Amino acid sequence: MNRPVFRKFAAAPHIVWAALFIAAPLAFVVYYAFTDEAGAFTLSNMSALVTSPNYRAIFLRSISYALIATVICLVIAYPVAYIISRSRVRAQSTMILLIMLPMWMNLLIRTYSWMVIIQDTGFLNGILSAVGLPNLHIINTPGAVILGMVYNYLPYMILPIYSVMVKIDNRLIEAAHDLGAGGVQVLFRVIFPLSISGVISGITMVFVPSISTFYISQKMGGGSYDMIGDAIERQFMNNYNYNLGASMSLVLMILILVCMAVMNRFSDEDTGGVIV
Amino acid sequence: MNKPGGGKIVELNHVSKAFDGDMVLDDISLDIHDDEFITLLGPSGCGKTTTLRIIGGFETADSGDVLFDGKKINDVPPHKRHINTVFQKYALFPHLNVYENVAFGLRIAKRPEDEIRKTVRAMLRTVNLKSFERRHIDSLSGGQQQRVAIARALVNKPRVLLLDEPLGALDLKLRKDMQKELKNMQRETGITFIYVTHDQEEALSMSDTVVVMADGKIQQIGTPEHIYNEPVNAFVADFIGESNILDGVMVEDYTVTFAGQTFRCEDAGFGKNEPVDVVVRPEDIDIVPVEQSMLTGEVTSVTFKGDYYEIIVDIDHFKWLIETTDRQSVGETIGISIDPYEIQVMKKSVYSGKYGDYSSFSDEMDTISDANAEQGK
């Protein structure tokens, strides 16, 4: 067998795949973002995004909602991951299964279920009325949008943190106790520093889908709190303005790249650095 | 017994512990004294590590009391005990460098920064790791990690230091050096060392007191010489050094019969014609001309050990292990003689008959041979 030739051809399917489904669409996005309907080069799509207060508001909203959702996910996920990682092995797999279970259901069904629960005449207010408490207006508020995001992306925060924590040698925790550390000190001086890589990847895995969320925001926010994803969808599906849609996608992509670069910096510093 | 310092620092009173219904510690009582180097010695599963973990506070006893300085500490958590531990495989913090690992306990105790610096530096000098302050744990050899673990524990000036097979992962020569170093450190600091090992040579060469454990029970407590020379039962005799252990009968004080002969010995206080176990160490047996011998047998194997030969002699179907400096050849008939003070007589125990015949050196080998024999049927 002629090895070099075989090697060349072995990679061919992957190269074709990457060219067809990654490089080409990317090229199209860039092409559409910098052209007008006639196909001539223009910067007007980009400048429209910057000058229009409406689009600026959507971008800012996307970023801030994604940040809030990520922080809430982290606050909930960290103790959950810790408790799971310190449970007996059998309980661990049950709990992980329960956390993954909702992910197997369709996003539409999950989102509609939440609407049924939190709408003004919904399940939650039904219970509150029954016990004589005042009703809550949740649906069609920013809170509802963030609730939907947290619910959907929480597993992506729990799983990476759990998988790092479960590998922390129990003897390190015993050693810290042995050296005089109480529970809180063990958490801050040993467990947290050793789980930081899981936290970083959890943040990335929640922030990226959060910032590009769509549909959840339309349904839970009642159309008043659109995110970038919704705006992009509208350009392609309703307004048929591919050029503006593509330029929004491009900006979103750049935003995500910048965020990931910042996160990677953090994780690099952690592994290479010295805590004094 | 050698008990420098004197006062009791740790006491275990009738401590028992079971895991999932398996009795791991069965009514252990033990006094540990100030400034003592005490070793818990036994095969794996004998309960020595569990005993250590109960003293450290990582396990709680099902019943019985643990006393520290006369006060009951059964329910005191590990971080509130004046005890530090050198863990098996060290358990150093991988996210901290050498300096910060050693400084960990002082930082928890909120010592001032300049005191921490002084103490840590001095400690690192003691364990010969002066220039390693900024090094990462992963970049250290096993021996260096070992020293960091010892420094990390000792820097807190504990009253008692627990060491859980700390030398197990080191190679033989380094282990010997570290044995000496640990012993010196213990003498210099005056800290009580409670040391766990399954290595009988390590236990004998380092300890003031050896506690031999098996099956969750203490078999014998004593100085290394006492344990070696006067084992209380067949288990101790077999575990500490090599021993020929024979069935015997104590005819009367100072007279015992075994291997079909009557011997004079130095033991007394047994019942008339009481069945006993008799221990004869391989190095205590003299090879003599057949006509002057007490026992005769055929040499079945000769192994050259460097400074001596290890020979197996079949005497009336019992395989004796004998260490001699004279070369013998297989098939030869030789005579042996045993002096009265080389005979150690022990009461019968549950371990009688389990050890002491040199058809093979280990129980494991016996099991394997048995299995082969079964298959051969």
Contacts between the chains, C-beta under 8 A, distances in Angstrom:
chain1	res1	chain2	res2	distance
A	169	B	91	6.6
A	171	B	87	5.5
A	171	B	88	7.9
A	171	B	89	7.4
A	171	B	91	3.9
A	172	B	91	5.5
A	172	B	93	6.2
A	172	B	94	7.8
A	174	B	58	5.7
A	174	B	78	7.2
A	174	B	85	7.9
A	174	B	87	7.2
A	174	B	91	7.0
A	175	B	85	7.3
A	175	B	87	5.9
A	175	B	91	4.2
A	175	B	92	7.8
A	175	B	93	7.4
A	176	B	93	7.7
A	176	B	104	7.3
A	177	B	57	7.8
A	177	B	58	7.8
A	177	B	77	7.0
A	177	B	78	4.4
A	177	B	79	4.7
A	178	B	56	6.5
A	178	B	78	5.3
A	178	B	79	7.2
A	178	B	83	7.7
A	178	B	84	5.9
A	178	B	85	4.7
A	178	B	87	7.9
A	178	B	153	7.7
A	179	B	79	7.5
A	179	B	84	6.8
A	179	B	104	5.1
A	179	B	105	3.8
A	179	B	108	6.1
A	179	B	152	7.0
A	179	B	153	7.8
A	179	B	156	6.7
A	180	B	79	4.9
A	180	B	105	5.4
A	180	B	108	4.4
A	180	B	109	5.9
A	180	B	156	7.1
A	181	B	79	5.7
A	181	B	104	7.9
A	181	B	108	5.0
A	182	B	77	8.0
A	182	B	79	5.6
A	185	B	108	5.9
A	189	B	104	7.5
A	189	B	107	8.0
A	189	B	108	7.6
A	190	B	93	6.5
A	190	B	95	7.9
A	193	B	95	4.5
A	194	B	94	7.2
A	194	B	95	5.6
A	274	B	97	5.8
A	274	B	100	7.7
A	274	B	134	7.1
A	275	B	95	7.2
A	275	B	96	6.9
A	275	B	100	6.9
A	276	B	100	7.4
